[in-house]
Amino acid sequence: MDNKTDPSRKPAKPAPKSRDERLKAALKANLQRRKAQARARTTSDESDDGKDE
């Protein structure tokens, strides 16, 4: 019943070894997320242009 100790379950990615590597990975993920949000905003803004008039 306790899945936490199941040896067959492995993490999706190996954890970065150092603090710098963890920070680098976090910054990269944050940048990708922000770029995706900006792209979504620009596409929604472009589709709304004709509706205001």
PyRosetta script that sets phi, psi and omega in degrees:
from pyrosetta import init, pose_from_sequence

init()
pose = pose_from_sequence("MDNKTDPSRKPAKPAPKSRDERLKAALKANLQRRKAQARARTTSDESDDGKDE")
pose.set_psi(1, -27.4)
pose.set_omega(1, -177.2)
pose.set_phi(2, -87.7)
pose.set_psi(2, 100.9)
pose.set_omega(2, -177.5)
pose.set_phi(3, -78.3)
pose.set_psi(3, -12.5)
pose.set_omega(3, -177.2)
pose.set_phi(4, -67.4)
pose.set_psi(4, -30.7)
pose.set_omega(4, -177.3)
pose.set_phi(5, -100.6)
pose.set_psi(5, 9.1)
pose.set_omega(5, -179.0)
pose.set_phi(6, -68.5)
pose.set_psi(6, 115.3)
pose.set_omega(6, -176.9)
pose.set_phi(7, -70.2)
pose.set_psi(7, -17.0)
pose.set_omega(7, 180.0)
pose.set_phi(8, -77.1)
pose.set_psi(8, -17.7)
pose.set_omega(8, 178.0)
pose.set_phi(9, -84.5)
pose.set_psi(9, 124.0)
pose.set_omega(9, 179.3)
pose.set_phi(10, -120.0)
pose.set_psi(10, 148.3)
pose.set_omega(10, 176.0)
pose.set_phi(11, -64.2)
pose.set_psi(11, 153.3)
pose.set_omega(11, -178.2)
pose.set_phi(12, -62.8)
pose.set_psi(12, -41.3)
pose.set_omega(12, 179.2)
pose.set_phi(13, -128.2)
pose.set_psi(13, 147.3)
pose.set_omega(13, 172.8)
pose.set_phi(14, -69.6)
pose.set_psi(14, 141.6)
pose.set_omega(14, -177.5)
pose.set_phi(15, -69.6)
pose.set_psi(15, 138.8)
pose.set_omega(15, 175.3)
pose.set_phi(16, -60.6)
pose.set_psi(16, 147.7)
pose.set_omega(16, -171.7)
pose.set_phi(17, -82.3)
pose.set_psi(17, -37.6)
pose.set_omega(17, -174.3)
pose.set_phi(18, -113.1)
pose.set_psi(18, 165.4)
pose.set_omega(18, 179.4)
pose.set_phi(19, -61.4)
pose.set_psi(19, -42.2)
pose.set_omega(19, 179.9)
pose.set_phi(20, -60.1)
pose.set_psi(20, -41.2)
pose.set_omega(20, 179.3)
pose.set_phi(21, -66.8)
pose.set_psi(21, -38.8)
pose.set_omega(21, 177.1)
pose.set_phi(22, -63.0)
pose.set_psi(22, -44.1)
pose.set_omega(22, 179.6)
pose.set_phi(23, -65.1)
pose.set_psi(23, -40.1)
pose.set_omega(23, 178.6)
pose.set_phi(24, -62.1)
pose.set_psi(24, -43.1)
pose.set_omega(24, 179.1)
pose.set_phi(25, -66.1)
pose.set_psi(25, -39.6)
pose.set_omega(25, 179.4)
pose.set_phi(26, -66.3)
pose.set_psi(26, -41.4)
pose.set_omega(26, 178.0)
pose.set_phi(27, -63.6)
pose.set_psi(27, -41.8)
pose.set_omega(27, -179.9)
pose.set_phi(28, -63.5)
pose.set_psi(28, -44.4)
pose.set_omega(28, 179.3)
pose.set_phi(29, -64.8)
pose.set_psi(29, -41.1)
pose.set_omega(29, 179.7)
pose.set_phi(30, -64.3)
pose.set_psi(30, -43.0)
pose.set_omega(30, 179.5)
pose.set_phi(31, -63.2)
pose.set_psi(31, -43.4)
pose.set_omega(31, 178.7)
pose.set_phi(32, -62.9)
pose.set_psi(32, -41.0)
pose.set_omega(32, 179.4)
pose.set_phi(33, -65.0)
pose.set_psi(33, -42.8)
pose.set_omega(33, 179.8)
pose.set_phi(34, -66.6)
pose.set_psi(34, -38.0)
pose.set_omega(34, 177.0)
pose.set_phi(35, -64.3)
pose.set_psi(35, -40.3)
pose.set_omega(35, 178.7)
pose.set_phi(36, -64.9)
pose.set_psi(36, -40.0)
pose.set_omega(36, 178.0)
pose.set_phi(37, -65.0)
pose.set_psi(37, -41.0)
pose.set_omega(37, 179.3)
pose.set_phi(38, -65.1)
pose.set_psi(38, -40.8)
pose.set_omega(38, 177.1)
pose.set_phi(39, -62.9)
pose.set_psi(39, -40.8)
pose.set_omega(39, -180.0)
pose.set_phi(40, -65.3)
pose.set_psi(40, -38.4)
pose.set_omega(40, 178.5)
pose.set_phi(41, -65.8)
pose.set_psi(41, -43.5)
pose.set_omega(41, -177.8)
pose.set_phi(42, -67.3)
pose.set_psi(42, -37.6)
pose.set_omega(42, 179.1)
pose.set_phi(43, -69.6)
pose.set_psi(43, -36.4)
pose.set_omega(43, 178.6)
pose.set_phi(44, -73.0)
pose.set_psi(44, -33.6)
pose.set_omega(44, 177.0)
pose.set_phi(45, -66.2)
pose.set_psi(45, -40.6)
pose.set_omega(45, 179.8)
pose.set_phi(46, -65.9)
pose.set_psi(46, -36.1)
pose.set_omega(46, -178.6)
pose.set_phi(47, -76.5)
pose.set_psi(47, -20.6)
pose.set_omega(47, 179.7)
pose.set_phi(48, -87.8)
pose.set_psi(48, -10.2)
pose.set_omega(48, -175.0)
pose.set_phi(49, -58.2)
pose.set_psi(49, -41.1)
pose.set_omega(49, -176.7)
pose.set_phi(50, -80.5)
pose.set_psi(50, -13.1)
pose.set_omega(50, -174.5)
pose.set_phi(51, -82.8)
pose.set_psi(51, -20.8)
pose.set_omega(51, -176.2)
pose.set_phi(52, -73.6)
pose.set_psi(52, -25.2)
pose.set_omega(52, -173.7)
pose.set_phi(53, -91.2)
pose.dump_pdb("model.pdb")
